[in-house]
Each structure stands twice: as structure tokens, then as C-alpha cells.
Amino acid sequence: MLRIVIALAIAALPLAAAAQDVPASRAEISLSFASVVKAAAPAVVNVQVADTGEGRNVYQGDPFLERFFGRRRQQRQTSAVGSGVIVDPSGLVVTNAHVVGNAKEMTVSFNDRREYGATLILKDERTDLAILKIEADGPFPAVEFAPTNGLEVGDLVLAIGNPFGVGQTVTQGIVSAVARTQVGVTDYRFFIQTDAAINPGNSGGALIDMAGRLIGINTAIYSRSGGSNGIGFAIPADMVNLVVSSAAEGRRVERPWFGARLQNMTRELAEQYALKRVSGVLVVSVMKDGPAQEAGIRVGDIVVGLAGEDVSDHDTFGYLFATRGVSGTVDIEVLRGGEVRTFALALEVPPETVARDERRLDGGSPFAGSVVMNLSPKVADELNMELSAEGVALAKVDRASIAERVGFKRGDIVLEINGRKIETTEALDAITMRRQRYWDIIIERDGQKLSLVLGR
């Protein structure tokens, strides 16, 4: 019976539908992506990085040699290979921040074997993007950006990079998704998904449309084996362009401040607000005198749109909002009382609403070897934290310090010590300078409260 049904389904196909998949002429048989590759490939380069750091003590374990020759450390050399894309004829190269790492030396090589040194001019870990400048006079071949708002699922794309270090390689596929969220690679989890083969070494390479324009920077793959399984992710060109513009102007990446804390809608919340589907983000708190409050947005509003684009979840909102820049206004659509209302929200840089009062904590406390600051939207932005975060945060934790051995990390918010609420760096400094019989510490990390008890 199953074979009969399938046979009938095939027989029922119109002849025209079956014929459209077959090349009808010699010209169609010889169709090629070669012209697109020739236009874009010269701007895709190989990025090699090297980092020289201190390794183990050469004479470790031999007191006689240590006494006479000192603790001489062996130099440790590490290297990595990735890809990059030239986006300006002057020699601006985009790659991934994870490709660059903490490299001291960087080399950019072309497919025609030319090699040049490169200088890091901007690294933005929140987007996993880095901008290099080739140390030579241009002009160099460069690709132009394509607007990603016109990208559709099913569009043909080419991935160009240097997989496994074998040399420049081009693979072809389609756009599998245009707004893939919940991919924990960068702080802005909003990616173009493609089935074009992307492998280790492709990081920082180009995802190109059929006009030879850059639509994304290849960044990650979903794989259990380490190789391509047809699920690759690229950072959209709009975000890349924002970081490149910042680098070209010689400034750090500036992102607008919304001034409210948002939460993804759940099925239970959707039922409570009588929504037909689980979509949008709920405003759970509004900061005083922030852009959201000034625009008229309230707690309980559901953000459903931004600048004419649908907002399905927190990641989508974060990406769309971040790519608007820090000047002018943007229209925010919210659902309130069953009606959709539009508010014009000012795009502003995060302010330093309270003095950061930076302090280094030393001595015998669990925080020894750390630097703390009072949080404001500006400080939170510098620490890659939620801009609505408040309190006292660890801005730096020294390697091999007491604070690191205890387990503290950059971005931890100190909430309480021995039952006392910590609201300022001054208060934290004072309590850590006093001898304590024990330490009962509560911190917040990535939105979760953690408790730690230490005896003395």
C-alpha cells in the first residue's frame, strides 16, 4: 500500500514542475559561481597569530640550580590559524576575537602568497569580532556589506575561508535561518544559519551572497566530531558593520542603553496576557530617568517590535537594538492592554549615573587580588554585563590571587557578606579590612545567586 501511494504521488506531479529542475540548455548546464568567487575571494585572507608567554621554570625542582641561576622561565609559543575579510581598501580586516585571542604577533596572508604584518586596532568580545589593520600601504581588494534585512531563507550563499589551514576554500549552500537565537557563542546570540560547509579554520571568513557582498562573518559550527555537519553560524553584516565603523573612527564600540530589564515570554505568561503565541519580551523593571521611562514604557508592557521588525525574544531585541547606533530615536512597539502602541525611544550611550569608585582589595580576605567598582549603565557596558545591573561588581581578578583561587570571576556582583547587604565599594572595602571569623558571601553571576561559606 505504501508503494502505491508514493507512485501515485509521483505520477500526480505536473510535468512542468518536474521539468523545472532539469537544465534545459548547454548554457544552463555550464552555470557557475566562478564570477562571484573571483570578485570576493581576493578580499578573504588567512590570519595567523602567535603568542609568546611564560612557561614553567626551567630549573624547577633543582634547588642548587635555582639558587645560582635564578628562576629562569622557558618561553612558551602558541599559534593559531583562522580567516579574515578585508572590508576597506586601506587594509581593515575583520576576523573573530577568538581567533586573535591574546596574540602578540599577527600575520595576514593572501591567496597569492603575499604576507603582511597586522596590528589589532579593536577587539570586541561581546560580538566575538576583532578588527586588524594591515601594516602596508593599500589599496587592497575589499568586499562591500550587504543589508541583512533583505536576506531570506533559501538564498544561495558561499562560504570562503581557510579550513584546517589547507588554503583558501569555497563552499556553497543556502541560508537555513536568518535569525537563529539561543546559540551561546557571543553576547548577541543572533546568527545567520547556513548549510555551506564551515570547518575549523573558517572562523573569521566570509559568507557571501550571489552579488559578491558580505552578509556575515563565519563564526561557529554545531558539530560533535569537530567537522562540518551542515549547521554553521555567521554574525550578520549589520553587526559587523557597527564594529568596523567604530574601529575606523578610533573608538570603542558604543551601544545604546534601553534602561529597562526584559524577560522572555513563557507559555504561562502568554496565557496570563491572553497572547495568541509565545512571542515578545516582557518589561519587568524600568530604571529611573532612563530612555525607556522617558519614552513612556512601563513595567508590564510587552515589546513586540522595533523599527518595524518583529521582536520574538530577548536575543532578537538585543541584536536589533544594538545595531541601531547611539544617535536619534527608534520606534518601539509594545503591547499594552490588548493594544499595540508605538513609542519613540532616544538612542543614547550608557551614562555613569553613580561614581565607579574603583578600589583594589588586598589583605587576607577572600577578595584579595581583585578590583571592584560601583555599577552604573556605563560600567556595566564596559564589563559586558546587563546595563540594568546594580551594586558592586568585580572588574578584575588577578591570576593566582586569593580571589581567583576562591572562584570569583570578572563580572560577579557582591550582594551580601555575613548578612550585610553590600551596596558600595566603600562598604565592601571596609568589611574586607576587618578580621572575620568566617565569610558567608552571596554573589550574583549571570543572573543566578550563588552562596559561599569560608572559615578562617
C-alpha positions as CSV (number, residue, x, y, z in Angstrom):
1,M,0.0,0.0,0.0
2,L,2.8,2.4,0.9
3,R,4.5,1.9,-2.6
4,I,1.2,2.5,-4.3
5,V,0.7,5.8,-2.5
6,I,4.2,7.0,-3.4
7,A,3.8,6.0,-7.0
8,L,0.5,7.9,-7.2
9,A,2.1,11.0,-5.7
10,I,4.9,11.0,-8.2
11,A,2.6,10.4,-11.1
12,A,0.4,13.3,-9.9
13,L,3.2,15.8,-10.3
14,P,2.7,18.2,-13.2
15,L,5.2,17.7,-16.0
16,A,6.2,21.4,-15.8
17,A,7.1,21.1,-12.1
18,A,9.3,18.0,-12.7
19,A,11.0,19.6,-15.8
20,Q,12.0,22.9,-14.0
21,D,14.7,21.1,-12.0
22,V,16.5,19.9,-15.1
23,P,18.9,22.2,-17.1
24,A,17.2,22.9,-20.4
25,S,20.2,24.0,-22.4
26,R,24.0,23.8,-22.5
27,A,24.2,27.3,-21.2
28,E,22.3,26.3,-18.1
29,I,24.4,23.2,-17.6
30,S,27.6,25.4,-17.5
31,L,26.2,27.9,-15.0
32,S,28.9,28.7,-12.3
33,F,29.7,30.7,-9.2
34,A,33.1,31.5,-10.6
35,S,32.4,35.2,-11.3
36,V,31.2,35.7,-7.7
37,V,34.2,33.9,-6.3
38,K,36.6,35.9,-8.5
39,A,35.0,39.2,-7.2
40,A,35.0,38.3,-3.5
41,A,37.8,35.7,-2.8
42,P,40.8,38.1,-3.2
43,A,39.5,40.0,-0.1
44,V,39.4,36.9,2.1
45,V,42.7,36.3,3.8
46,N,44.4,33.8,6.1
47,V,45.1,35.1,9.7
48,Q,48.0,33.6,11.6
49,V,48.5,34.6,15.2
50,A,51.3,33.9,17.7
51,D,51.5,34.5,21.4
52,T,54.7,34.2,23.5
53,G,54.2,33.7,27.2
54,E,55.9,32.4,30.2
55,G,56.1,28.7,30.6
56,R,57.4,26.6,33.5
57,N,60.6,27.4,35.5
58,V,63.5,25.7,33.6
59,Y,65.2,24.8,36.9
60,Q,62.1,24.0,38.8
61,G,62.7,21.2,41.4
62,D,66.5,21.7,41.5
63,P,67.4,24.0,44.5
64,F,71.1,24.1,43.5
65,L,70.4,25.4,40.0
66,E,67.6,27.7,41.2
67,R,70.0,29.2,43.8
68,F,72.8,30.1,41.3
69,F,70.8,30.8,38.1
70,G,67.5,32.1,39.5
71,R,64.0,31.1,38.4
72,R,64.5,31.3,34.7
73,R,61.3,30.6,32.8
74,Q,61.0,29.0,29.5
75,Q,59.3,30.9,26.7
76,R,56.1,29.2,25.5
77,Q,55.0,29.8,21.9
78,T,51.4,29.2,20.9
79,S,49.9,29.8,17.4
80,A,46.6,29.6,15.7
81,V,45.2,30.0,12.2
82,G,41.9,31.5,11.1
83,S,40.4,33.6,8.3
84,G,39.7,37.2,7.8
85,V,37.9,39.6,5.4
86,I,39.1,42.9,4.1
87,V,36.3,45.4,4.3
88,D,38.1,48.6,3.4
89,P,40.8,49.2,0.7
90,S,43.0,50.8,3.4
91,G,43.5,47.3,4.8
92,L,40.9,46.9,7.6
93,V,40.4,43.2,8.2
94,V,37.5,41.6,10.1
95,T,38.1,38.4,11.9
96,N,36.8,36.7,15.1
97,A,38.0,37.8,18.5
98,H,38.5,34.2,19.5
99,V,40.9,33.8,16.5
100,V,43.1,36.7,17.8
101,G,42.9,35.8,21.4
102,N,45.8,37.5,23.3
103,A,48.2,37.3,20.4
104,K,51.3,39.5,20.3
105,E,52.0,38.9,16.6
106,M,49.6,38.7,13.7
107,T,50.2,38.0,10.0
108,V,47.8,38.3,7.2
109,S,48.5,36.3,4.1
110,F,46.7,36.4,0.7
111,N,45.9,33.5,-1.6
112,D,48.7,34.7,-4.0
113,R,51.2,34.1,-1.1
114,R,51.7,37.8,-0.2
115,E,52.2,38.2,3.6
116,Y,52.0,41.3,5.8
117,G,52.1,42.0,9.5
118,A,48.9,43.3,11.1
119,T,48.0,45.4,14.1
120,L,45.0,44.8,16.3
121,I,43.0,48.1,16.5
122,L,39.8,46.8,18.1
123,K,38.6,43.6,19.8
124,D,35.0,43.4,20.9
125,E,34.5,40.2,22.8
126,R,30.8,40.7,23.2
127,T,30.3,40.2,19.4
128,D,33.4,38.0,19.0
129,L,34.7,40.3,16.4
130,A,38.2,41.9,16.0
131,I,39.5,44.5,13.5
132,L,43.1,44.3,12.3
133,K,45.0,46.8,10.1
134,I,47.4,45.5,7.6
135,E,50.9,47.1,8.1
136,A,51.3,48.1,4.4
137,D,50.0,50.7,2.0
138,G,46.9,49.9,0.0
139,P,44.7,49.8,-1.8
140,F,43.7,46.2,-1.1
141,P,40.8,44.2,-2.5
142,A,37.8,44.7,-0.3
143,V,34.2,43.4,-0.2
144,E,31.2,45.6,0.5
145,F,28.5,44.9,3.1
146,A,25.1,43.7,2.1
147,P,22.0,44.7,4.1
148,T,20.9,41.7,6.0
149,N,17.2,42.7,6.3
150,G,16.7,41.6,2.7
151,L,18.1,38.1,3.4
152,E,15.7,35.2,3.1
153,V,15.8,31.5,4.0
154,G,16.7,29.6,0.8
155,D,19.0,32.3,-0.6
156,L,22.2,30.9,-2.1
157,V,25.4,31.7,-0.3
158,L,29.2,31.0,-0.5
159,A,31.5,30.4,2.5
160,I,35.1,31.4,1.8
161,G,37.9,30.7,4.3
162,N,40.9,28.6,5.2
163,P,39.6,25.4,6.8
164,F,42.2,23.3,8.6
165,G,44.9,25.6,7.2
166,V,44.8,23.8,3.8
167,G,44.4,27.1,1.9
168,Q,41.6,29.2,0.6
169,T,38.5,27.1,0.1
170,V,35.0,27.9,-1.2
171,T,31.9,26.0,-0.3
172,Q,28.3,26.6,-1.4
173,G,24.9,26.3,0.4
174,I,21.8,28.2,1.3
175,V,20.6,30.3,4.2
176,S,19.0,27.9,6.6
177,A,17.7,30.5,9.1
178,V,18.1,34.3,9.2
179,A,17.6,34.9,12.9
180,R,18.8,31.9,14.8
181,T,18.9,32.7,18.5
182,Q,19.9,30.7,21.6
183,V,23.3,30.0,20.2
184,G,25.7,30.7,23.0
185,V,28.7,32.0,21.1
186,T,28.5,35.7,21.6
187,D,26.6,38.0,23.9
188,Y,24.4,38.9,21.0
189,R,23.0,35.5,20.1
190,F,21.6,36.3,16.8
191,F,23.0,34.5,13.8
192,I,22.6,33.6,10.1
193,Q,22.5,29.8,9.9
194,T,23.8,28.1,6.7
195,D,24.5,24.6,5.5
196,A,27.5,25.7,3.5
197,A,30.4,23.6,4.8
198,I,32.3,25.5,7.6
199,N,35.2,23.8,9.4
200,P,37.9,24.7,11.9
201,G,40.0,27.5,10.3
202,N,36.9,29.1,8.7
203,S,36.4,31.3,11.7
204,G,36.5,34.9,10.6
205,G,35.9,34.0,7.0
206,A,33.3,35.4,4.7
207,L,29.7,34.4,4.0
208,I,28.9,35.9,0.6
209,D,25.7,36.5,-1.4
210,M,25.3,36.0,-5.1
211,A,26.3,39.6,-5.7
212,G,29.6,39.1,-4.1
213,R,28.7,41.1,-1.0
214,L,29.4,40.3,2.6
215,I,26.4,39.1,4.5
216,G,28.1,37.6,7.5
217,I,31.4,36.5,9.3
218,N,31.5,32.8,9.8
219,T,32.0,32.1,13.5
220,A,30.8,28.7,14.7
221,I,29.6,25.3,13.8
222,Y,27.3,22.8,15.5
223,S,29.3,19.6,15.5
224,R,30.1,16.5,17.6
225,S,33.0,15.5,15.5
226,G,34.7,18.8,15.0
227,G,33.9,18.9,11.3
228,S,31.0,20.3,9.3
229,N,27.6,18.8,9.8
230,G,25.8,21.3,7.7
231,I,25.0,23.6,10.6
232,G,27.1,26.8,10.6
233,F,26.6,30.2,12.1
234,A,27.7,33.6,10.9
235,I,27.5,37.0,12.6
236,P,25.2,39.2,10.4
237,A,26.8,42.0,8.4
238,D,24.8,44.8,10.2
239,M,26.6,43.9,13.5
240,V,29.9,43.6,11.7
241,N,29.5,47.0,10.1
242,L,28.8,48.6,13.5
243,V,32.1,47.2,14.9
244,V,34.1,48.2,11.7
245,S,32.7,51.7,11.8
246,S,33.8,52.0,15.5
247,A,37.3,50.8,14.6
248,A,37.6,53.2,11.6
249,E,36.7,56.1,13.9
250,G,39.2,55.1,16.5
251,R,36.7,54.5,19.3
252,R,35.3,51.5,21.3
253,V,32.0,50.0,20.2
254,E,29.2,52.1,21.6
255,R,25.8,50.5,22.2
256,P,22.6,52.2,23.1
257,W,21.1,52.0,26.6
258,F,17.4,50.8,26.9
259,G,17.0,51.5,30.6
260,A,14.8,48.5,31.4
261,R,15.1,44.9,32.3
262,L,13.4,42.5,29.9
263,Q,12.3,38.9,30.2
264,N,11.4,36.3,27.6
265,M,7.8,35.4,27.4
266,T,6.8,31.9,28.6
267,R,3.7,29.9,27.9
268,E,2.3,30.7,31.3
269,L,2.9,34.5,30.8
270,A,1.4,34.3,27.3
271,E,-1.7,32.8,28.8
272,Q,-1.8,35.4,31.5
273,Y,-1.6,38.2,29.0
274,A,-4.0,36.5,26.6
275,L,-1.5,36.3,23.8
276,K,-2.1,34.0,20.8
277,R,1.5,32.9,20.7
278,V,4.6,32.9,22.9
279,S,6.5,35.9,21.4
280,G,7.9,39.3,22.5
281,V,9.7,40.3,25.7
282,L,8.2,41.5,29.0
283,V,9.3,44.7,30.7
284,V,9.9,43.6,34.3
285,S,11.6,46.8,35.6
286,V,12.3,50.3,34.4
287,M,15.2,52.4,35.5
288,K,14.5,55.9,36.7
289,D,15.3,58.6,34.2
290,G,16.4,56.0,31.6
291,P,15.4,56.1,27.9
292,A,12.6,53.6,28.4
293,Q,11.0,55.6,31.2
294,E,11.4,58.9,29.3
295,A,9.8,57.3,26.2
296,G,6.7,56.2,28.3
297,I,7.4,52.5,28.5
298,R,6.1,50.9,31.7
299,V,6.5,47.7,33.7
300,G,4.2,45.0,32.2
301,D,4.5,46.3,28.7
302,I,5.4,43.6,26.1
303,V,7.8,44.7,23.4
304,V,6.7,43.1,20.2
305,G,8.5,45.3,17.5
306,L,11.5,47.5,16.9
307,A,11.9,49.8,13.9
308,G,9.3,47.7,12.0
309,E,11.0,44.4,12.8
310,D,9.3,41.7,14.9
311,V,10.7,41.0,18.3
312,S,10.3,37.3,19.1
313,D,12.6,37.0,22.1
314,H,15.3,38.8,24.2
315,D,18.1,37.9,21.9
316,T,16.3,39.3,18.9
317,F,15.6,42.5,20.7
318,G,19.2,42.8,21.9
319,Y,20.6,42.4,18.4
320,L,18.1,44.8,16.7
321,F,18.6,47.4,19.4
322,A,22.4,47.2,19.5
323,T,22.7,47.7,15.7
324,R,20.7,51.0,15.8
325,G,23.7,53.1,16.9
326,V,23.7,55.8,19.5
327,S,22.1,58.8,17.9
328,G,18.5,59.8,17.0
329,T,15.5,57.7,18.1
330,V,14.0,54.3,17.3
331,D,10.3,53.3,17.3
332,I,9.5,50.7,19.9
333,E,6.2,48.8,19.6
334,V,4.7,47.5,22.8
335,L,1.5,45.6,23.6
336,R,-0.4,47.3,26.5
337,G,-3.9,46.5,27.5
338,G,-4.5,44.5,24.3
339,E,-3.4,47.3,22.1
340,V,-0.2,47.9,20.2
341,R,1.4,51.3,20.9
342,T,4.4,52.9,19.4
343,F,7.0,54.9,21.4
344,A,9.9,56.9,20.2
345,L,12.9,56.0,22.3
346,A,16.1,58.1,22.3
347,L,19.3,56.2,21.4
348,E,21.9,57.2,24.0
349,V,25.2,55.9,25.3
350,P,25.0,54.4,28.8
351,P,25.7,57.1,31.4
352,E,27.8,56.8,34.6
353,T,24.9,57.5,37.0
354,V,27.0,56.8,40.1
355,A,30.7,57.3,40.7
356,R,32.5,54.0,40.0
357,D,34.9,54.5,43.0
358,E,37.4,51.8,41.7
359,R,39.2,50.1,44.6
360,R,41.8,47.3,44.8
361,L,41.1,44.8,47.6
362,D,44.1,43.1,49.2
363,G,45.0,41.7,52.6
364,G,43.7,38.4,53.9
365,S,40.1,38.5,52.7
366,P,38.7,36.1,50.0
367,F,38.5,39.1,47.7
368,A,42.3,39.8,47.9
369,G,43.7,40.4,44.4
370,S,40.6,41.8,42.9
371,V,39.4,45.3,41.7
372,V,35.8,46.3,42.3
373,M,33.6,49.1,41.0
374,N,30.2,50.6,41.7
375,L,27.9,49.6,38.9
376,S,26.2,52.1,36.5
377,P,25.0,51.5,33.0
378,K,28.4,52.7,31.7
379,V,30.4,50.5,33.9
380,A,28.1,47.5,33.2
381,D,28.7,48.1,29.5
382,E,32.5,48.1,30.0
383,L,32.2,44.8,31.9
384,N,30.0,43.2,29.3
385,M,27.1,43.0,31.7
386,E,23.4,43.7,31.6
387,L,23.1,47.5,31.6
388,S,20.4,47.4,34.2
389,A,22.7,45.6,36.7
390,E,23.2,47.4,40.1
391,G,25.5,47.1,43.1
392,V,29.2,46.3,43.4
393,A,31.0,44.2,40.7
394,L,34.4,42.6,40.4
395,A,36.1,44.4,37.5
396,K,39.3,42.4,37.6
397,V,40.6,39.2,39.3
398,D,44.3,38.8,39.3
399,R,45.7,35.4,38.2
400,A,46.9,33.2,41.0
401,S,45.3,35.6,43.6
402,I,43.3,34.5,46.6
403,A,40.1,35.8,44.8
404,E,40.8,33.6,41.8
405,R,41.5,30.5,44.0
406,V,38.3,31.1,45.8
407,G,36.5,31.1,42.5
408,F,35.5,34.7,41.9
409,K,35.2,35.9,38.3
410,R,35.1,39.2,36.5
411,G,31.5,40.5,36.4
412,D,30.5,38.8,39.7
413,I,28.2,41.1,41.8
414,V,28.7,41.1,45.5
415,L,25.3,41.1,47.2
416,E,25.9,40.2,50.9
417,I,28.7,39.4,53.3
418,N,27.8,37.9,56.7
419,G,24.2,39.1,56.3
420,R,25.2,42.6,55.5
421,K,24.0,44.0,52.2
422,I,26.8,45.4,50.0
423,E,25.8,48.5,48.1
424,T,29.0,50.4,47.5
425,T,32.7,49.7,47.0
426,E,33.4,51.7,50.2
427,A,31.3,49.3,52.2
428,L,32.9,46.3,50.7
429,D,36.4,47.7,51.2
430,A,35.6,48.4,54.9
431,I,34.3,44.9,55.7
432,T,37.2,43.1,53.9
433,M,39.7,45.1,56.0
434,R,38.2,43.7,59.3
435,R,39.2,40.3,60.5
436,Q,36.2,37.9,60.2
437,R,35.7,34.6,62.0
438,Y,34.0,33.3,58.8
439,W,32.9,34.6,55.5
440,D,29.3,34.0,54.4
441,I,29.2,35.5,50.9
442,I,26.3,35.8,48.4
443,I,27.1,36.9,44.8
444,E,25.2,37.1,41.6
445,R,26.6,35.6,38.4
446,D,24.8,35.5,35.1
447,G,21.5,36.2,36.8
448,Q,21.9,33.5,39.4
449,K,22.6,33.8,43.1
450,L,25.5,31.8,44.5
451,S,26.4,31.3,48.1
452,L,29.8,30.6,49.5
453,V,30.9,30.0,53.1
454,L,34.5,30.1,54.2
455,G,36.0,29.6,57.6
456,R,39.2,31.1,58.9
